[in-house]
Amino acid sequence: TSEVQLDNTSKFLSQVGDYTYVLSQSMINGEEISQEEYDNLASMNEYAATLKNTLSEIETKIYNGEVRISQSRTRQRGTVADAADSNVLDDLANVEKSFDEYPSLIYDGPFSEHIENREPALLKNAHTISQEDALNTAEKFVGTKGLAFESLSENTAIPSYTFVKNTDSNQISISITKDGGYILSYLNSRNIDGERLDINSATDKAAEFLQKNGFYSMQSSYYEKSGGIATINFAYVQDNVTCYSDLVKVRVALDTGEIIGLETNGYIMNHAERNLSAPALSVDDAKSTKLALVPKDSMREVLCYEFKGAFNGKNFLIYVNAENGREEEIFLLIESEEGILTV
């Protein structure tokens, strides 16, 4: 039995629509397409023509009864099941091989090449630590001995060691980055005995915890409450600019104020000191004093003024480019007794 992996072909199909959409948005905003972008479009057109011709040939073989697709195999994404009595697999393998020379595309979209290959900003030049050192860090953070090694995840953007401890009253899981020895995640699953703290007190507890553990200049933003637990988002602030990419989530038990959860993925992937230039659009022109770095789908950050507005009884956050006044993002604020979130 044979099969063909179509990873390159799948990447092309994802990028072609994404890339053309990004270029169309640039044109709408009055920007010109560069010669390099024209060349990329011409290259995409050639690959698309090759793919179309091959698929048309396979379609003809199917209609002529020359191809029998096996239904007995479990199909996976990016995989074509065996096709008996036909050279269709060879055809697809040749198409996949032709994409070996497909150029790497770096652009302002979610399927851009740089996103998949990017490295955690905080871990650049960080030293690799041993499992034993990671265990010591974990036990010091948790404040208890007896953590057991569970796994080492390496095929991820942030390789990490994970340790666990189970008792009758709680379950603890903590992950330490293999490079640098930072806390990647922490979760203490225990029963919550009611709610004695309000969200302001919980936020103060979380902010104090972050300061104690080396997360400085962090500002709380949105939160949600569920099951007696408040999950509070914090973002790094540099020179009065909120860097929303540098995100840390803290879980606070509302019965005692104990910190029972921490997620630092966004902070580890993005945190670095930025070279922030003064906005071209003045505060008077923008009629807003709050500046923020807003991440786009491509992970590019845009310096924006933040506005809060209302329409039809709903509140919105609007981010306007501080360089040219262009609207970059709009988020709906969902406000309830359970929290304040954005969508």
C-alpha positions as CSV (number, residue, x, y, z in Angstrom):
1,T,0.0,0.0,0.0
2,S,1.3,3.5,-0.9
3,E,0.5,7.0,0.1
4,V,1.7,10.5,-0.8
5,Q,2.3,13.3,1.7
6,L,1.1,16.6,0.3
7,D,2.7,19.0,2.8
8,N,4.2,21.4,0.2
9,T,1.0,21.4,-1.8
10,S,-1.1,22.1,1.3
11,K,1.2,25.0,2.2
12,F,0.9,26.5,-1.3
13,L,-3.0,26.3,-1.2
14,S,-3.0,28.0,2.2
15,Q,-0.6,30.8,1.1
16,V,-2.0,31.6,-2.3
17,G,-5.3,32.9,-1.1
18,D,-3.8,34.5,2.0
19,Y,-1.1,36.3,0.0
20,T,-3.4,37.7,-2.6
21,Y,-5.8,38.9,0.1
22,V,-3.0,40.8,1.8
23,L,-2.0,42.4,-1.5
24,S,-5.6,43.4,-2.2
25,Q,-5.8,45.1,1.2
26,S,-2.6,47.0,0.5
27,M,-4.0,48.2,-2.8
28,I,-7.3,49.3,-1.1
29,N,-5.2,51.3,1.3
30,G,-3.4,53.1,-1.6
31,E,-0.2,51.2,-1.5
32,E,1.6,50.0,-4.6
33,I,2.6,46.4,-5.3
34,S,6.3,46.0,-5.6
35,Q,8.2,44.2,-8.4
36,E,9.1,41.4,-6.0
37,E,5.4,40.9,-5.2
38,Y,4.5,40.8,-8.9
39,D,7.2,38.2,-9.3
40,N,5.7,36.1,-6.5
41,L,2.3,36.3,-8.1
42,A,3.7,35.2,-11.4
43,S,5.4,32.2,-9.7
44,M,2.2,31.3,-7.9
45,N,0.4,31.4,-11.2
46,E,2.8,28.9,-12.7
47,Y,2.5,26.5,-9.8
48,A,-1.3,26.8,-9.8
49,A,-1.4,26.0,-13.5
50,T,0.7,22.8,-12.9
51,L,-1.5,21.7,-10.1
52,K,-4.6,22.4,-12.1
53,N,-3.4,20.4,-15.0
54,T,-2.5,17.4,-12.9
55,L,-5.8,17.4,-11.0
56,S,-7.7,17.7,-14.3
57,E,-5.9,14.6,-15.5
58,I,-6.7,12.7,-12.3
59,E,-10.3,13.8,-12.6
60,T,-10.5,12.4,-16.1
61,K,-9.0,9.0,-15.0
62,I,-11.6,8.8,-12.2
63,Y,-14.5,9.4,-14.6
64,N,-13.0,6.9,-17.0
65,G,-12.9,4.3,-14.2
66,E,-9.1,4.1,-14.3
67,V,-8.7,5.0,-10.7
68,R,-9.9,3.1,-7.6
69,I,-9.6,5.0,-4.4
70,S,-9.4,2.6,-1.4
71,Q,-12.0,3.3,1.2
72,S,-10.6,1.0,3.8
73,R,-7.8,3.3,5.0
74,T,-8.1,6.1,7.5
75,R,-7.4,9.3,5.7
76,Q,-5.4,12.0,7.3
77,R,-4.9,15.6,6.5
78,G,-2.2,16.0,3.8
79,T,-2.4,12.3,2.8
80,V,-3.9,10.7,-0.2
81,A,-4.9,7.1,0.2
82,D,-3.7,4.4,-2.2
83,A,-5.1,4.5,-5.7
84,A,-4.9,1.0,-7.3
85,D,-4.5,0.3,-11.0
86,S,-3.3,3.7,-11.8
87,N,-0.3,6.0,-11.7
88,V,-2.2,8.7,-9.9
89,L,0.1,8.5,-6.9
90,D,3.1,9.1,-9.2
91,D,1.3,12.1,-10.6
92,L,0.6,13.5,-7.2
93,A,4.2,12.7,-6.0
94,N,5.5,14.7,-9.0
95,V,3.3,17.7,-8.1
96,E,4.5,17.6,-4.5
97,K,8.1,17.4,-5.7
98,S,7.6,20.4,-8.0
99,F,6.8,22.4,-4.9
100,D,10.2,21.7,-3.5
101,E,11.4,24.9,-5.3
102,Y,8.4,26.9,-4.1
103,P,9.8,30.2,-2.8
104,S,9.5,31.2,0.9
105,L,7.1,34.0,1.2
106,I,7.4,36.6,4.0
107,Y,4.4,38.9,4.1
108,D,1.8,40.3,6.5
109,G,-0.5,37.3,6.7
110,P,-1.2,34.3,9.1
111,F,0.4,31.7,6.7
112,S,3.6,33.7,6.2
113,E,6.8,31.6,6.3
114,H,8.3,33.5,9.2
115,I,5.5,32.6,11.6
116,E,6.0,28.9,11.4
117,N,9.8,29.2,11.7
118,R,10.0,32.0,14.3
119,E,11.9,31.5,17.6
120,P,10.8,32.6,21.0
121,A,12.1,36.1,21.5
122,L,12.8,35.7,25.2
123,L,14.8,32.6,24.7
124,K,17.4,33.9,22.2
125,N,20.9,33.0,23.4
126,A,19.4,31.3,26.5
127,H,21.4,28.4,27.9
128,T,19.9,24.9,27.8
129,I,19.2,23.5,31.2
130,S,19.1,19.9,32.4
131,Q,16.1,18.0,33.6
132,E,17.5,18.1,37.2
133,D,17.9,21.9,37.0
134,A,14.3,22.2,35.6
135,L,13.0,20.1,38.5
136,N,14.8,22.3,41.0
137,T,13.2,25.4,39.4
138,A,9.8,23.8,39.4
139,E,9.9,22.7,43.1
140,K,11.2,26.2,44.2
141,F,8.3,27.8,42.3
142,V,5.7,25.5,43.6
143,G,7.1,25.5,47.1
144,T,7.0,21.7,47.5
145,K,9.1,18.7,47.0
146,G,8.1,15.4,45.4
147,L,7.4,16.5,41.8
148,A,7.7,13.7,39.3
149,F,9.1,14.0,35.7
150,E,6.3,13.4,33.2
151,S,7.6,14.4,29.8
152,L,9.9,16.4,27.6
153,S,8.2,18.1,24.7
154,E,10.7,19.1,22.0
155,N,8.7,19.2,18.7
156,T,7.1,22.5,19.7
157,A,8.0,26.2,19.4
158,I,8.9,26.2,23.1
159,P,10.5,22.9,24.2
160,S,9.8,22.2,27.9
161,Y,10.1,19.7,30.8
162,T,6.8,18.9,32.5
163,F,6.6,17.7,36.1
164,V,3.5,16.6,38.1
165,K,2.4,15.8,41.6
166,N,-0.9,14.2,42.6
167,T,-2.4,14.2,46.1
168,D,-5.8,13.5,47.6
169,S,-6.6,17.2,47.6
170,N,-5.0,18.6,44.4
171,Q,-3.1,17.9,41.2
172,I,-0.1,20.0,40.2
173,S,1.4,20.3,36.7
174,I,4.2,22.6,35.8
175,S,6.3,23.1,32.7
176,I,9.8,24.6,32.5
177,T,11.3,25.8,29.3
178,K,14.3,23.7,28.2
179,D,16.1,26.9,27.2
180,G,16.4,29.5,29.9
181,G,14.5,27.6,32.6
182,Y,11.4,29.9,32.5
183,I,8.0,28.9,33.9
184,L,5.9,28.1,30.7
185,S,2.8,27.0,32.5
186,Y,1.6,26.0,36.0
187,L,-1.7,24.6,37.1
188,N,-2.8,23.6,40.6
189,S,-6.2,21.8,40.3
190,R,-8.0,21.9,43.6
191,N,-11.5,22.4,45.0
192,I,-12.5,26.0,45.4
193,D,-14.4,26.8,48.6
194,G,-16.6,29.8,47.6
195,E,-15.7,33.3,46.6
196,R,-14.3,35.7,49.3
197,L,-12.2,38.0,47.0
198,D,-13.5,40.5,44.5
199,I,-11.8,41.0,41.1
200,N,-9.9,44.0,42.3
201,S,-8.3,42.1,45.2
202,A,-7.6,39.1,42.9
203,T,-5.9,41.4,40.4
204,D,-3.7,42.9,43.2
205,K,-2.7,39.4,44.3
206,A,-1.9,38.5,40.7
207,A,0.1,41.7,40.1
208,E,2.1,41.1,43.3
209,F,2.8,37.5,42.3
210,L,4.1,38.6,38.9
211,Q,6.4,41.2,40.4
212,K,7.8,38.7,42.8
213,N,8.5,36.2,40.0
214,G,10.3,38.6,37.7
215,F,7.5,39.8,35.5
216,Y,8.0,43.6,35.7
217,S,6.0,46.5,34.3
218,M,2.9,44.3,33.7
219,Q,-0.6,45.9,33.4
220,S,-3.9,44.0,33.8
221,S,-6.4,44.1,31.1
222,Y,-9.2,41.6,30.7
223,Y,-10.4,38.8,32.9
224,E,-13.0,36.2,33.4
225,K,-14.5,34.4,36.4
226,S,-15.6,30.8,36.5
227,G,-15.9,28.2,39.2
228,G,-14.5,30.5,41.9
229,I,-11.4,31.2,39.8
230,A,-10.4,34.5,38.2
231,T,-8.2,34.3,35.1
232,I,-6.6,37.7,34.6
233,N,-4.6,38.8,31.5
234,F,-1.5,41.0,31.9
235,A,0.5,42.7,29.2
236,Y,3.9,44.2,29.3
237,V,4.2,48.0,29.2
238,Q,7.2,49.8,27.8
239,D,7.4,53.6,27.7
240,N,3.6,53.9,28.4
241,V,2.9,51.6,25.4
242,T,0.9,48.4,26.1
243,C,2.5,45.5,24.3
244,Y,-0.4,43.1,24.0
245,S,1.8,40.4,22.4
246,D,3.7,40.0,25.7
247,L,0.7,38.3,27.4
248,V,0.7,36.5,30.7
249,K,-2.4,34.8,32.2
250,V,-2.7,34.4,36.0
251,R,-5.4,32.2,37.7
252,V,-6.4,33.3,41.2
253,A,-8.5,31.2,43.6
254,L,-11.2,33.5,44.9
255,D,-11.5,31.6,48.2
256,T,-8.0,32.3,49.5
257,G,-6.3,34.5,46.8
258,E,-3.8,31.7,46.1
259,I,-2.2,31.7,42.6
260,I,-3.2,28.4,41.1
261,G,-2.3,28.9,37.5
262,L,0.1,30.7,35.2
263,E,0.4,30.8,31.4
264,T,3.4,32.6,29.8
265,N,3.4,31.4,26.2
266,G,2.7,34.8,24.7
267,Y,5.3,36.5,26.9
268,I,8.0,34.0,26.1
269,M,7.4,34.1,22.4
270,N,7.3,37.8,22.1
271,H,9.0,39.6,25.0
272,A,11.9,41.9,24.1
273,E,12.7,45.6,24.5
274,R,11.3,47.4,21.4
275,N,12.6,50.3,19.5
276,L,9.6,52.5,19.8
277,S,9.5,55.6,17.6
278,A,7.3,58.6,18.4
279,P,3.9,58.3,16.6
280,A,3.5,60.6,13.6
281,L,-0.2,61.2,14.6
282,S,-0.3,63.5,17.6
283,V,-2.4,63.0,20.7
284,D,-4.5,66.0,19.7
285,D,-5.1,64.6,16.2
286,A,-5.9,61.1,17.5
287,K,-8.0,62.4,20.4
288,S,-6.7,59.5,22.5
289,T,-3.8,59.2,25.0
290,K,-3.5,55.5,25.2
291,L,-0.9,53.8,22.9
292,A,-0.6,50.1,22.3
293,L,1.4,47.7,20.2
294,V,-1.3,45.6,18.4
295,P,-0.3,42.2,16.9
296,K,-1.5,41.4,13.4
297,D,-2.1,37.9,12.0
298,S,1.4,37.9,10.7
299,M,2.7,38.7,14.3
300,R,3.8,42.1,13.0
301,E,3.2,44.7,15.7
302,V,1.5,48.1,14.8
303,L,1.7,51.1,17.1
304,C,-1.9,52.3,17.6
305,Y,-4.0,54.7,19.6
306,E,-6.7,52.8,21.5
307,F,-10.3,54.1,21.6
308,K,-13.3,52.9,23.4
309,G,-16.7,53.5,21.8
310,A,-20.3,52.3,21.9
311,F,-22.8,51.4,19.2
312,N,-26.2,49.8,19.6
313,G,-25.7,49.3,23.3
314,K,-22.4,47.5,22.8
315,N,-18.9,48.7,23.7
316,F,-16.0,48.4,21.3
317,L,-12.2,48.9,21.3
318,I,-10.9,50.5,18.1
319,Y,-7.2,50.6,17.3
320,V,-6.0,53.4,14.9
321,N,-2.6,53.3,13.3
322,A,-0.5,56.0,15.1
323,E,1.5,56.6,11.9
324,N,-1.2,57.1,9.3
325,G,-4.6,57.1,11.1
326,R,-5.7,53.9,9.4
327,E,-8.1,51.7,11.3
328,E,-6.2,48.5,12.2
329,E,-8.5,46.4,14.5
330,I,-11.9,46.5,16.1
331,F,-12.8,44.3,19.1
332,L,-16.2,43.8,20.7
333,L,-16.0,44.1,24.5
334,I,-18.1,41.5,26.3
335,E,-18.8,42.8,29.7
336,S,-20.7,40.7,32.4
337,E,-20.5,39.6,36.0
338,E,-18.3,36.8,34.8
339,G,-15.7,39.1,33.3
340,I,-14.5,41.5,30.6
341,L,-13.3,39.9,27.4
342,T,-12.7,40.9,23.8
343,V,-13.7,39.2,20.5
